[in-house]
Amino acid sequence: MSDQARTNTRPQTRRTYPSGYGIVEPVANYRPWDVDQQFQEVYALVRDATMVDIYRLWTLWFIARQLPDGDVLEVGSWRGGSGVVIARALDPSSGRDIFLADTFAGIVKASARDTYYKGGEHANTSVELVRGLLERAGVPQVQLLPGVFPDDRAHEIEARTFALCHIDVDVYQSARETFEWVWPRMVRGGVVVFDDYGFYGCEGVTALVTELAGRQDGSEGRLTIVPSLSGQAIVTCTGY
Ligand SMILES: C[S@@+](CC[C@H](N)C(=O)[O-])C[C@H]1O[C@@H](n2cnc3c(N)ncnc32)[C@H](O)[C@@H]1O
């Protein structure tokens, strides 16, 4: 195991949480990310360009290596780290396009559903910075969609179908609008991964996933949601 893998998480400070929150301490001890050299190579490249910890990045990597045909969308790319992990997990000859969307001006659409975010957070990134990372990572199949999603740029990819959508936008309304836009475009077996689901401060996204879990009316693709102890919620399109 590399030293790097040992220092891959920030120790969480013990603090007082409200009811329903607290540090999660699973007892599992299988750590495939430590011994996967390909993953470790990519992780070394992105670790300073992502807020996503190694557990969530590994989950994205693992899912991305099993996808059915279809394009890939990430909304909320910030400095590009999680997007590059997904791109590098995919076979470059598969013909998929990968779209990374971000305002590059921080969080938008914060509302009363969100307890922490007010708007404008995480603006410390740029198109140039992400382009630099994409070049170092060697992922020419990635295209950037700068602007508010879906409002500004979704029309450019409206005819696509998707095998994976990573939604990492921190707040209820952006997460909801992204999900509602992408869900009818998901292929059967496609996966939507919500970041933020298991984090204090992102209660809007937790509420959205809880709402979706109750939506089984069959009017669109049927969904199965798996809540992960990594803090992600993993939604599979199980059929139409
Ligand atoms: C926590 S960061 C994403 C972290 C990133 N996935 C990583 O690997 O570190 C959240 C990002 O979502 C973006 N964002 C939020 N709502 C958005 C929207 N509706 N359209 C585009 N970007 C959005 C913000 O600009 C911010 O950069």
The ligand as an ORCA input file, in Angstrom:
! r2SCAN-3c Opt
* xyz 0 1
  C     -18.469     20.569     -4.591
  S     -18.143     21.275     -6.130
  C     -17.837     19.901     -7.182
  C     -16.629     19.119     -6.794
  C     -16.011     18.287     -7.905
  N     -16.888     17.253     -8.401
  C     -14.676     17.707     -7.473
  O     -14.227     16.699     -8.041
  O     -14.058     18.301     -6.580
  C     -19.735     21.803     -6.671
  C     -19.695     22.511     -8.002
  O     -21.011     22.544     -8.529
  C     -21.108     23.665     -9.385
  N     -22.543     23.885     -9.645
  C     -23.538     23.960     -8.732
  N     -24.734     24.105     -9.344
  C     -24.488     24.101    -10.689
  C     -25.317     24.205    -11.853
  N     -26.659     24.316    -11.774
  N     -24.720     24.184    -13.065
  C     -23.383     24.049    -13.177
  N     -22.551     23.940    -12.104
  C     -23.099     23.971    -10.875
  C     -20.378     24.742     -8.607
  O     -19.926     25.770     -9.439
  C     -19.226     23.952     -7.960
  O     -18.031     24.077     -8.692
*
